Amino acid sequence: MSKLQGNTAIQRSEHRFAIITALPGLIALIVLVAGPLLYMFFNSLFIKTLAAPIPPQFNWFGNYGKVLSDSRFWNAFKNTMIIMGVGIPVQAFLGLTIALLLSKPFPGSRVIVAMFLIPVMITPIVSGFQWKIILNQRFGPMNYLLGILIGMEPKSWLAEPFLAMVSILIMDTWQWTPFVTVVLLAGLSAIPKQVYEASSVDGSTMWGTLWRVTLPLLKPMFTLVVLLRIIFIFKIFDPVYILTGGGPGISTETLSLLTYITGFKNFNVGITSTLAVVQLIAMVIIAKLFMKLVMGRKER
């Protein structure tokens, strides 16, 4: 009996120690994460501007109705979805292809993998200015190379709505395909060789092994990549701001850029907070739908 009581006392002591140890981190998490989120939601319920000396006015959910009925918001949402819907599949396909090519060791393979990380490590602002020079109509190397290779006339990459969106997609693919490649390459290296040997013994072809063995085992990595890219694309700002500024007009304006303009150029705190809340909700819903789709297929 005394031994049982002693064990219980030790467990309580360890439990108390764990709570005390985790408490500072939990408090910091609440203050630094939950606090700003709650304050953002609080501001979204007010008509609040810094452009005029007027007191905030409580507006319930009026700001949400204003945002959701604004055509500019839906234009920014559409552009964000285009970057997501086109960019992620293209980057996943290219990343998988390159990862499969690099999965077989050869002289210099480690150096090539390390060099692949350079676009990810470059600051997005620097990347934006770099691609703005590359795509320049008059002296950019893109038009020069296309003219030599296929005889194409110089294009106004950043002055036409369709080409401006294509330019953003090209830059985003250049920057994030290496990230997808490295993640999938790590997944490929974790697949046991015995699995491929068993597939070979069963008489499976190269494409059959890829479809029935490699891709199913890479599913967790693909899930991770897609979720991270969904989050990153909702936050995409620097490349769009530097490359096109949302133009021509608002043809390439994204949600994060619209939020920035509303807050730091129009000084409308209430609408800016509402845009941020709506953007957060949309991101969570899309991520949830994707996870539901993935888990549903897994169960079947």
C-alpha positions as CSV (number, residue, x, y, z in Angstrom):
1,M,0.0,0.0,0.0
2,S,2.8,2.4,1.0
3,K,4.6,1.5,-2.2
4,L,1.5,2.4,-4.3
5,Q,1.1,5.7,-2.5
6,G,4.8,6.4,-3.1
7,N,4.4,5.8,-6.9
8,T,1.3,8.0,-7.0
9,A,3.2,10.8,-5.2
10,I,6.1,10.5,-7.7
11,Q,3.7,10.6,-10.7
12,R,1.9,13.7,-9.2
13,S,5.3,15.3,-8.7
14,E,6.4,14.6,-12.3
15,H,3.0,15.8,-13.6
16,R,3.4,19.0,-11.6
17,F,6.9,19.5,-12.9
18,A,5.8,19.0,-16.5
19,I,3.1,21.6,-16.1
20,I,5.5,24.1,-14.5
21,T,8.0,23.5,-17.3
22,A,5.5,23.9,-20.1
23,L,3.7,26.9,-18.5
24,P,6.1,29.6,-19.7
25,G,6.0,28.4,-23.3
26,L,2.2,28.1,-23.2
27,I,1.9,31.6,-21.9
28,A,4.2,32.9,-24.6
29,L,2.2,31.0,-27.2
30,I,-1.1,32.5,-26.0
31,V,0.3,36.0,-25.8
32,L,2.2,36.0,-29.2
33,V,-0.3,33.9,-31.2
34,A,-3.8,33.9,-29.7
35,G,-3.5,37.6,-28.5
36,P,-2.9,39.1,-32.0
37,L,-5.5,36.9,-33.6
38,L,-8.1,37.9,-31.0
39,Y,-7.2,41.6,-31.4
40,M,-7.4,41.2,-35.2
41,F,-10.9,39.7,-35.0
42,F,-11.8,42.5,-32.5
43,N,-10.7,45.2,-35.0
44,S,-12.7,43.5,-37.8
45,L,-15.9,44.3,-35.9
46,F,-15.3,48.1,-36.0
47,I,-15.3,50.9,-38.6
48,K,-11.8,52.0,-37.8
49,T,-9.5,54.2,-39.9
50,L,-6.2,56.0,-39.3
51,A,-6.7,58.3,-42.3
52,A,-9.2,60.6,-40.4
53,P,-9.4,61.6,-36.7
54,I,-12.7,59.8,-36.0
55,P,-13.4,57.3,-33.2
56,P,-14.0,53.7,-34.1
57,Q,-17.6,52.7,-34.5
58,F,-18.9,49.2,-33.6
59,N,-20.2,47.6,-36.8
60,W,-20.9,44.0,-35.8
61,F,-20.2,41.9,-39.0
62,G,-20.8,44.8,-41.4
63,N,-17.2,44.8,-42.5
64,Y,-17.5,41.1,-43.5
65,G,-20.5,41.9,-45.7
66,K,-18.6,44.8,-47.3
67,V,-15.6,42.6,-48.1
68,L,-17.6,39.7,-49.4
69,S,-19.6,41.9,-51.7
70,D,-16.5,43.7,-53.0
71,S,-15.5,42.7,-56.6
72,R,-11.9,43.6,-55.9
73,F,-11.8,41.0,-53.1
74,W,-13.1,38.3,-55.4
75,N,-10.6,39.3,-58.1
76,A,-7.7,39.0,-55.5
77,F,-9.2,35.6,-54.3
78,K,-9.4,34.4,-57.9
79,N,-5.8,35.3,-58.6
80,T,-4.6,33.6,-55.5
81,M,-6.5,30.5,-56.5
82,I,-5.0,30.6,-60.0
83,I,-1.5,30.7,-58.5
84,M,-2.5,27.8,-56.2
85,G,-4.4,25.7,-58.7
86,V,-1.7,26.0,-61.5
87,G,1.5,26.4,-59.4
88,I,1.1,23.5,-57.0
89,P,0.5,20.7,-59.6
90,V,3.2,22.0,-61.9
91,Q,5.7,22.3,-59.0
92,A,4.7,18.8,-57.7
93,F,5.2,17.3,-61.2
94,L,8.6,19.0,-61.8
95,G,9.7,18.3,-58.2
96,L,8.9,14.6,-58.5
97,T,10.6,14.3,-61.9
98,I,13.8,16.0,-60.7
99,A,13.7,14.0,-57.5
100,L,13.5,10.7,-59.4
101,L,16.5,11.8,-61.6
102,L,18.5,12.8,-58.5
103,S,17.6,9.7,-56.5
104,K,20.3,7.6,-58.2
105,P,23.7,8.6,-56.9
106,F,26.2,9.9,-59.5
107,P,29.3,12.0,-59.3
108,G,28.4,15.6,-58.2
109,S,24.8,14.7,-57.2
110,R,25.2,16.1,-53.7
111,V,26.5,19.4,-55.1
112,I,23.6,19.6,-57.5
113,V,21.1,19.0,-54.6
114,A,22.8,21.7,-52.6
115,M,22.6,24.1,-55.5
116,F,18.9,23.3,-55.9
117,L,18.3,25.0,-52.6
118,I,19.7,28.4,-53.8
119,P,16.3,29.7,-55.2
120,V,14.6,28.9,-51.9
121,M,17.3,30.7,-49.8
122,I,17.2,33.9,-51.9
123,T,15.2,36.7,-50.4
124,P,11.8,37.0,-52.3
125,I,12.5,40.7,-52.8
126,V,15.8,40.0,-54.5
127,S,14.1,37.3,-56.6
128,G,11.4,39.8,-57.6
129,F,14.0,42.3,-58.8
130,Q,16.0,39.6,-60.5
131,W,13.0,38.4,-62.5
132,K,11.9,41.9,-63.2
133,I,15.2,42.4,-65.1
134,I,14.9,39.0,-66.8
135,L,11.4,39.8,-68.1
136,N,12.1,43.3,-69.1
137,Q,10.7,43.9,-72.6
138,R,13.7,46.0,-74.0
139,F,16.8,44.4,-72.5
140,G,15.6,41.3,-70.6
141,P,17.3,38.0,-71.5
142,M,14.0,36.1,-71.6
143,N,12.9,37.9,-74.8
144,Y,16.4,37.7,-76.2
145,L,16.6,33.9,-75.7
146,L,13.1,33.3,-77.1
147,G,13.9,35.4,-80.1
148,I,17.0,33.3,-80.8
149,L,15.4,29.9,-80.1
150,I,11.9,30.3,-81.7
151,G,12.0,33.7,-83.4
152,M,9.4,35.1,-81.1
153,E,8.8,38.9,-81.0
154,P,9.6,40.7,-77.7
155,K,6.7,40.4,-75.3
156,S,5.5,42.8,-72.7
157,W,5.6,40.2,-69.9
158,L,4.7,42.6,-67.1
159,A,2.3,44.9,-69.1
160,E,-0.3,42.4,-70.3
161,P,-2.7,40.8,-67.8
162,F,-2.3,37.2,-69.0
163,L,1.5,37.4,-69.4
164,A,1.9,39.1,-66.1
165,M,0.1,36.2,-64.3
166,V,2.3,33.8,-66.3
167,S,5.4,35.7,-65.2
168,I,4.4,35.3,-61.5
169,L,3.7,31.6,-62.0
170,I,7.1,31.2,-63.7
171,M,8.9,33.0,-60.9
172,D,7.0,31.1,-58.2
173,T,7.8,27.7,-59.9
174,W,11.4,28.6,-60.2
175,Q,11.6,29.5,-56.5
176,W,9.6,26.6,-55.0
177,T,10.2,23.6,-57.3
178,P,13.6,23.0,-55.6
179,F,11.9,22.9,-52.2
180,V,9.4,20.3,-53.5
181,T,12.3,18.4,-55.0
182,V,14.3,18.2,-51.8
183,V,11.3,17.1,-49.7
184,L,10.4,14.4,-52.2
185,L,14.0,13.4,-52.5
186,A,14.1,12.8,-48.8
187,G,11.0,10.7,-49.1
188,L,12.5,8.6,-51.9
189,S,15.7,8.0,-49.8
190,A,13.5,6.7,-46.9
191,I,11.9,4.0,-49.1
192,P,13.5,0.6,-48.3
193,K,15.3,-1.0,-51.3
194,Q,13.6,-4.3,-50.4
195,V,10.3,-2.8,-51.6
196,Y,11.6,-2.2,-55.0
197,E,13.3,-5.7,-55.1
198,A,10.0,-7.3,-54.2
199,S,8.2,-5.3,-56.9
200,S,10.9,-6.4,-59.4
201,V,10.5,-10.0,-58.5
202,D,6.7,-9.7,-59.0
203,G,7.5,-8.7,-62.6
204,S,6.4,-5.0,-62.2
205,T,7.5,-2.6,-64.9
206,M,9.2,0.7,-64.2
207,W,6.0,2.6,-64.6
208,G,4.1,0.0,-62.6
209,T,6.6,0.4,-59.8
210,L,6.3,4.1,-59.9
211,W,2.5,4.1,-59.9
212,R,1.9,1.2,-57.3
213,V,5.0,1.5,-55.1
214,T,6.7,4.9,-55.2
215,L,3.8,7.3,-55.4
216,P,1.8,5.6,-52.6
217,L,4.8,5.6,-50.3
218,L,5.5,9.3,-51.2
219,K,1.9,10.3,-50.3
220,P,2.8,11.7,-46.8
221,M,5.5,13.9,-48.4
222,F,3.1,15.1,-51.1
223,T,0.5,15.9,-48.5
224,L,3.1,17.9,-46.5
225,V,4.3,19.8,-49.6
226,V,0.8,20.7,-50.7
227,L,-0.2,21.9,-47.3
228,L,2.9,24.1,-47.0
229,R,2.4,25.5,-50.5
230,I,-1.2,26.3,-49.7
231,I,-0.1,28.4,-46.7
232,F,2.8,30.0,-48.6
233,I,0.6,31.0,-51.6
234,F,-2.0,32.6,-49.3
235,K,0.9,34.6,-47.9
236,I,2.6,35.4,-51.3
237,F,3.4,39.1,-51.3
238,D,7.0,40.1,-52.1
239,P,7.2,38.6,-55.6
240,V,3.9,40.1,-56.7
241,Y,4.6,43.5,-55.2
242,I,8.0,43.8,-56.8
243,L,7.3,42.1,-60.1
244,T,3.9,43.6,-61.1
245,G,2.6,45.6,-58.1
246,G,-0.7,43.8,-58.7
247,G,-0.9,45.2,-62.2
248,P,-1.7,45.8,-64.9
249,G,-4.5,47.4,-63.0
250,I,-5.5,44.8,-60.5
251,S,-5.1,41.8,-62.8
252,T,-2.5,40.1,-60.7
253,E,-3.5,41.4,-57.2
254,T,-3.5,38.7,-54.6
255,L,-5.2,38.6,-51.2
256,S,-2.1,39.4,-49.2
257,L,-1.3,42.4,-51.6
258,L,-4.9,43.7,-51.3
259,T,-4.6,43.4,-47.5
260,Y,-1.4,45.4,-47.5
261,I,-2.8,48.1,-49.8
262,T,-5.9,48.4,-47.6
263,G,-3.9,48.7,-44.4
264,F,-0.8,50.6,-45.3
265,K,-2.0,52.8,-48.1
266,N,-5.6,53.3,-47.3
267,F,-5.1,53.0,-43.5
268,N,-8.4,51.2,-43.1
269,V,-7.8,49.1,-40.0
270,G,-11.3,47.6,-39.8
271,I,-11.4,46.3,-43.4
272,T,-7.7,45.2,-43.2
273,S,-8.5,43.1,-40.2
274,T,-11.5,41.7,-41.9
275,L,-9.5,40.7,-44.9
276,A,-6.9,39.0,-42.7
277,V,-9.6,37.0,-40.9
278,V,-11.4,36.0,-44.1
279,Q,-8.0,35.0,-45.6
280,L,-7.2,32.8,-42.5
281,I,-10.7,31.2,-42.7
282,A,-10.3,30.4,-46.4
283,M,-6.8,29.0,-45.8
284,V,-8.1,26.7,-43.1
285,I,-11.1,25.5,-45.2
286,I,-9.0,24.7,-48.2
287,A,-6.4,22.9,-46.1
288,K,-9.2,20.9,-44.4
289,L,-10.9,20.0,-47.7
290,F,-7.5,18.8,-49.0
291,M,-6.9,16.7,-45.9
292,K,-10.4,15.3,-46.1
293,L,-9.8,14.3,-49.7
294,V,-6.5,12.7,-48.9
295,M,-7.8,10.8,-45.9
296,G,-10.9,9.7,-47.8
297,R,-8.8,8.2,-50.5
298,K,-6.6,6.5,-47.9
299,E,-9.6,4.9,-46.2
300,R,-10.8,3.6,-49.6
